[in-house]
Amino acid sequence: MNVAPVRRNISDAAFENLRDGITGGRWAPGERLPSERHLAAQMGVSRAVVREAIKHLVGQGLVEVKPRRGLFVKAASADILGDPFEHLIGTDFDRVMELLDLRRVLEARSAHLAARYATPDDLAALAEIHAEMARDRQRGVTGESADVRFHCAIASAAGNTVLAHLMATLHGALSKASRLLASRLMAAEHYREGMFARHTKIFEAIRDGNAKRAAAAMEDHFDFVVGEFSQYRRKSGDV
């Protein structure tokens, strides 16, 4: 006896469409998704269908709902790697340095590839995030959300979606540790200015398509962070 094929319902199709957009790099980790209304119009379905699809995305750990802010892409590796990384690192300064060293290797290569392969849309996304960083700088805040999206957008521009999600997880683990280890440092104007200047050099090198300069700028970025953290440790004497 033949078995009739199972037809997907509309919400399943909408879920797969959105999931493929996330896993395919259309939306990077930390990026805000369009509104329910906008997504419904794009896919030609009702908002109820989109709402059901989003529930599935949340259940799979791909999207998180932030009250009064909207829907945001979550790093696919966060639930698997996030907590173990955070427990491994804790507030141990040496573990933080090891994580920075890992990120240095991955992100220098990511910046190199982004400078070679970034599309006009990738560059527009980076420019928008850089502009947000500039506004955060004027307001005197560190702009942690923009920072993680900046690094993830570079990984996405490099054409490696897995790397983009891994970067978000590693960055999240580092940011939690660094807030505990160097909260005063993160709030210092000198640190904010130094970080913005280095992010600007990275952005400009990628925008100009200069792969060698982009990788060098990313290396300099991590040299600065490691140097500032090390100096803070010597001054505080308690990490």
N, C-alpha and C positions, 0 to 999 in steps of 0.2 A: 504494500500500500504506500502510495506516495504521500509525503508530508508537505503541506503547503508552506511556503516561505513565510517567515515572520516579518511583518512590516513594522518599521520603526515609527513610533508616534512623533508628533511634531516637536514635543519638548526634548525627546532624545536627539533628534536631528539638530535642534538649536544648541543643545549641550555639546554635541560633537563639534559643531561649527566654532563655538567659543573656545572649547578646549584646544582645538587645532590651532586657533589663533594665538593662544598662550604658548603652547608647546612648540609652535612653529616660529616664535619670535616676533609676532605682530605686536604683542604687548609685552614689555619687559617687566621683570620683577620690580615691584614698587610703583609701577605705573597705574594710574587711575583708569578704569574702564569707562567707556561712554555710559550715559544714563540708560536706565531700562527703556525709556521711551525711544531714545536714539537707536539702541540695539534692535528694538522691536521693528522700527521703521526700516532699518537696514536689511533685516532678514525677512521682512514681510510677514511677521507673525504678531500675535497679541502680546501685551505686556505680561499677561498671566503665564504665557508660555516661556517668556524670557525669565520670569521670576522662578519658575520651576527649574529651568536649566541652571540658573545661578545657584540654587540650593544644592544641585549635584556638584557644581564646581567647588562650593564651600566644603561639601562633604569629602571631596577628594583632596582638599588642602591646596587647591590652586588659586583660590580667591578668598579674600577676607573682607568682611563688611565693617567699615568704620563709621559709627554713628555720626550723622550730620556731615559726613565727608564724602561718602560714596563707596564704590567697589574698587578694590585694589588687588593687583596681581601679587600672589604670594610665591616665594621661591619654592619650586617643586621639591627641592632637597631639604627644605627647612625642617619638616617634621621628622625626616629620617636622620639628618646629620646635625641639625641645629642644637638640640639638647645635649647630645654626646659631646659636641665641640665645646659648648659652654661649660659643661662639667669638667672636661679635660683642662680647659684654660683657667677657669675660675678667675682669680685675681692674681695669679702667678705671673710675675713680670717676664720671666724667661719664656713661658709658654706664649705670652703675647708677642714677644720678639720672634719666636719661631713661626707664628701665624703670619706676622708681617713679612717675614722672609719668603714664605710660601706665596703670599699674595704678590710680592714684588716680581717673582718669576712669572707667574701666570698673567699678571696685568701688563707687564712690559711687552710681552708677546701679543697680548690682546690689543694694546694701543698700536703696535706695529701693523697688525693685520687690519685694524680699523682704518688707519690712514690709507691703506691700499684699496680697501674694498667698500668703504662707507658709501651708501647711496645718498642722493639729495635728501630723502626723507630722514635717513639716519643723522645727517648733518643738521637738519632742521630741528630734530629732537634734541640733539646735543646743545645746539644754540639756545633753545628754549630753557633747558635746564641750567645752562651757564648764566643766562639772564636772571633766573631765579636765585642762583648763588650770589649774583651781584646785588640783588635786592636784599637778600639775607645779610650780606656784608654791611650794607648801609644801615640796616636795622640793628646791627651789632649782635647777631645770633650766628651759631655755627652752621645751621642749615643741614642737619643730619640727614633728613629725608632726601634733599636734593643731592647730597653727596653720594648716597648709595645708588640713587637712580642714575647719576652721572657715570659711575663705574660700570653699572649694569648695562647702560646704553652703549658704552664703548665695547663691551663684550658682545652685545647684540650686533653692533655695526661690524664687528670682526667676522660675523657669520656663524657664530657658535652659540646656539641657544642653551646647550647644556652648561657651558661656561658662564653664561649670564645668570643662570639660576644658582650655580655653585658660588659665584661671586657674591650674590645677595646673602647666601647663608654664611659665608666666611665673614663678610662685612658685618652682619648682624651679631655674630659671636664676638668679633673684635670690638664693636661699638659698646656692647654691654660691659666688657672687661675694661675698656679704656675709660668709660665714665666713672668707674669705681677707682681706677688707678690714678687718673689724672683729671679730675673734674675741674680743678682750677686751671689747669693748662688748657683744656678745651674751651674755657670761657675767656682766655687771655686774648687781647687784641693782636698781640704779636703773632700768636698761633693762627688766628683767623685770617690775618693779612697774608701770612706765609702760605697758608693752604689755598687761598683764593688765587694768589699769584701763580702758584704751580698748577692749579686746575686750568687757569687761563692758558698757560703755555702748552698744556696737553691738548686742550681744545683747539688752539690755533694750529698746532702741528698736524692734527688729524684733519682739520678743515683744509689745510694747505696740501694735504696728500703727502706729507713728508714722513715716511715710516720711520726712518732712523731717528729723526728729531722727536717723534712722538714717543718712541720707546725710551729715549734718553730722558725726556721730560717726566715720564712715569717713574723711571729709576730715581730721578731727583726728588720727586714727590715722596717716595718711600724713605729716601735718605733723610729728608727733612723730618718726617714723622718719627723715625727711629732716633734721630738725634735729639729731638725735643723730648721724647719719652725718657731717653737715657739721662738727659740733663735734669728732668723733673725727679727722676729716681734718686739721683745723687743729692739733690737739694732737700727732698723730703726725708730720705733716709729710712723710710718705713715700708718700702715695697720690695 
